[in-house]
């Protein structure tokens, strides 16, 4: 299936670090062969699907002849809990 990458997604790809880009790109290419790889979204984005690779969410939809990549968003890491020495609590 043809891959169409919208301008926003193209811009998002330019922000991906070089070390992560190959793995992310492999996932995007896989969508061309397996467009239902991602999970369907709900609500107003119900026609879209989403998949995750190397801390990036790829949001896309499928047409009869193409997979359209809408945007690619970095997934923020969960904030670490601040560790304090027990004496600091006194």
Backbone bond lengths (Angstrom), bond angles and torsions (degrees), N, CA, C in turn:
res aa  C-N    CA-C-N  psi(-1)  N-CA   C-N-CA  omega(-1)  CA-C   N-CA-C  phi
1 X - - - 1.440 - - 1.531 107.90 -
2 X 1.306 116.40 144.61 1.456 122.54 -179.01 1.531 110.65 -70.18
3 X 1.338 116.66 142.37 1.461 122.12 174.19 1.521 109.19 -102.34
4 X 1.318 116.12 129.46 1.464 121.91 174.92 1.518 106.38 -118.15
5 X 1.325 116.56 123.59 1.456 120.62 -179.38 1.519 107.85 -110.95
6 X 1.330 115.28 112.25 1.460 120.84 -178.40 1.528 110.52 -67.16
7 X 1.349 117.03 157.67 1.469 120.53 -177.25 1.536 113.90 -52.87
8 X 1.330 118.13 -40.03 1.471 119.32 178.93 1.519 110.89 -61.49
9 X 1.327 117.15 -42.80 1.463 120.95 179.44 1.529 110.76 -67.20
10 X 1.330 117.73 -36.02 1.460 120.81 176.28 1.521 110.20 -61.51
11 X 1.317 115.73 -44.21 1.461 120.77 177.62 1.529 110.69 -62.59
12 X 1.332 116.03 -42.56 1.462 120.57 178.76 1.527 111.44 -60.98
13 X 1.321 116.85 -39.33 1.464 120.89 -179.96 1.522 111.96 -62.54
14 X 1.324 116.53 -34.51 1.470 119.82 179.80 1.522 112.00 -65.77
15 X 1.320 117.63 -21.47 1.466 121.81 -179.22 1.531 112.82 -88.75
16 X 1.316 117.60 -7.22 1.465 121.04 -179.05 1.531 108.85 -76.41
17 X 1.331 117.76 130.42 1.464 120.34 178.40 1.534 111.92 -57.78
18 X 1.320 115.35 144.11 1.468 121.19 -178.31 1.526 112.94 -53.67
19 X 1.330 117.07 -37.08 1.462 120.49 -177.39 1.534 112.39 -66.81
20 X 1.329 117.32 -26.77 1.464 121.25 -177.73 1.528 113.40 -97.07
21 X 1.319 115.78 -19.62 1.459 120.07 -173.42 1.531 114.29 -55.93
22 X 1.353 120.35 -46.26 1.483 119.00 -177.58 1.525 113.48 -57.86
23 X 1.327 117.60 -42.45 1.469 119.70 -179.59 1.524 111.32 -68.56
24 X 1.329 116.17 -39.28 1.464 120.07 177.91 1.529 110.08 -64.67
25 X 1.322 116.58 -42.81 1.464 120.43 -179.46 1.526 111.56 -64.64
26 X 1.327 118.07 -36.46 1.473 120.84 177.17 1.528 110.47 -61.31
27 X 1.337 116.69 -38.75 1.461 120.31 178.59 1.531 109.82 -65.98
28 X 1.327 117.03 -41.64 1.466 120.67 178.39 1.526 109.80 -62.40
29 X 1.320 117.44 -45.07 1.468 120.29 177.92 1.531 111.12 -61.34
30 X 1.333 116.91 -37.56 1.469 120.53 179.49 1.525 110.79 -61.79
31 X 1.331 117.27 -32.16 1.466 120.17 178.67 1.530 111.52 -62.14
32 X 1.321 117.33 -29.57 1.458 120.77 176.28 1.520 112.57 -64.72
33 X 1.328 116.11 -29.22 1.471 121.13 179.32 1.528 112.22 -95.81
34 X 1.324 115.54 -31.67 1.472 121.74 -177.37 1.529 109.77 -131.40
35 X 1.322 117.31 73.07 1.469 119.89 -174.18 1.526 114.84 -63.35
36 X 1.299 117.95 -17.28 1.478 120.03 178.94 1.524 111.50 -95.57
37 X 1.319 115.84 16.40 1.459 121.71 179.02 1.525 111.10 -59.48
38 X 1.315 117.38 -39.49 1.457 121.28 -178.68 1.517 112.60 -84.13
39 X 1.309 114.07 163.10 1.467 120.79 178.83 1.525 110.04 -83.29
40 X 1.330 117.69 143.81 1.471 119.63 176.92 1.522 110.63 -69.38
41 X 1.315 115.68 144.79 1.461 121.17 175.19 1.515 108.66 -88.42
42 X 1.316 116.18 165.11 1.460 121.16 -178.05 1.517 110.89 -115.06
43 X 1.310 115.65 172.10 1.460 121.51 176.32 1.518 111.82 71.09
44 X 1.337 116.54 -142.11 1.462 119.60 -175.83 1.530 113.39 -65.76
45 X 1.339 116.88 -15.28 1.464 120.75 178.10 1.521 111.41 -101.59
46 X 1.305 116.96 23.96 1.456 122.50 -175.05 1.516 115.81 -58.39
47 X 1.320 118.03 -22.01 1.474 120.28 178.66 1.527 111.95 -87.37
48 X 1.312 116.60 -3.70 1.460 121.38 -179.15 1.526 109.88 -98.16
49 X 1.332 114.13 161.82 1.452 121.81 174.93 1.528 107.21 -128.11
50 X 1.327 115.68 164.25 1.452 120.75 -177.85 1.519 109.67 -143.57
51 X 1.322 115.67 139.72 1.458 121.45 174.32 1.521 107.64 -138.39
52 X 1.321 116.50 157.39 1.457 121.41 -176.83 1.521 109.78 -120.25
53 X 1.339 114.35 139.36 1.458 121.25 174.79 1.524 108.17 -148.14
54 X 1.294 116.38 134.06 1.474 124.38 178.78 1.527 113.54 38.57
55 X 1.291 117.01 53.51 1.472 124.32 176.95 1.528 114.23 67.05
56 X 1.316 117.23 24.21 1.465 122.07 175.39 1.525 109.46 -128.67
57 X 1.313 115.28 136.68 1.465 121.63 176.04 1.525 107.85 -97.33
58 X 1.327 115.70 129.17 1.461 122.85 177.50 1.526 106.80 -105.96
59 X 1.322 116.62 119.62 1.465 121.54 179.93 1.525 107.34 -108.76
60 X 1.334 115.74 130.20 1.463 120.37 -173.61 1.518 110.33 -152.58
61 X 1.328 115.41 170.80 1.456 120.63 169.62 1.514 108.11 -137.76
62 X 1.314 114.60 162.67 1.460 122.38 -175.58 1.525 109.42 -113.50
63 X 1.326 115.84 133.68 1.461 120.75 171.62 1.533 106.96 -110.57
64 X 1.301 117.04 -175.66 1.468 120.35 -179.99 1.530 111.92 -63.85
65 X 1.353 116.84 -27.13 1.465 119.50 -173.69 1.517 114.73 -126.68
66 X 1.329 117.56 -0.63 1.467 118.74 -174.75 1.521 111.75 -152.79
67 X 1.319 113.55 158.35 1.462 122.46 168.13 1.522 104.94 -107.72
68 X 1.321 116.21 122.53 1.459 121.66 -176.15 1.528 108.60 -105.29
69 X 1.325 116.15 113.70 1.462 121.56 179.40 1.529 107.56 -84.94
70 X 1.340 116.28 117.70 1.465 121.78 -176.86 1.517 112.27 -84.22
71 X 1.321 115.41 -54.63 1.455 119.52 178.07 1.518 110.31 -158.05
72 X 1.318 114.37 164.55 1.457 122.71 179.96 1.515 106.21 -129.16
73 X 1.306 115.69 122.92 1.462 120.40 -173.07 1.519 110.82 -122.95
74 X 1.329 116.57 132.16 1.463 120.69 174.95 1.515 109.29 -68.29
75 X 1.306 115.90 138.92 1.457 121.07 178.62 1.522 106.97 -94.96
76 X 1.316 116.74 118.23 1.462 120.94 -178.97 1.523 110.04 -66.32
77 X 1.291 115.09 137.85 1.457 119.86 177.14 1.529 109.33 -69.36
78 X 1.283 114.68 148.49 1.458 119.07 175.95 1.520 108.24 -63.16
79 X 1.324 117.87 135.34 1.468 118.63 178.98 1.516 110.67 -64.49
80 X 1.308 114.79 139.12 1.455 118.96 178.68 1.520 109.59 -76.94
81 X 1.292 114.91 145.81 1.455 119.22 176.85 1.526 107.96 -72.80
82 X 1.310 115.48 136.14 1.444 120.21 179.62 1.524 108.76 -72.64
83 X 1.310 114.99 125.82 1.461 120.05 178.28 1.524 108.35 -93.80
84 X 1.309 115.96 134.11 1.460 120.90 178.89 1.518 109.23 -126.76
85 X 1.294 113.39 143.71 1.454 119.37 174.89 1.527 108.16 -67.08
86 X 1.327 118.46 138.01 1.471 120.45 -178.07 1.522 113.37 -53.56
87 X 1.348 119.34 -32.32 1.459 121.23 -179.90 1.519 111.54 -66.63
88 X 1.310 117.17 -25.78 1.467 120.30 179.97 1.519 111.26 -69.10
89 X 1.321 117.39 -18.35 1.467 120.90 179.91 1.524 112.40 -84.68
90 X 1.327 117.98 -9.88 1.477 121.36 -178.85 1.512 111.84 -79.41
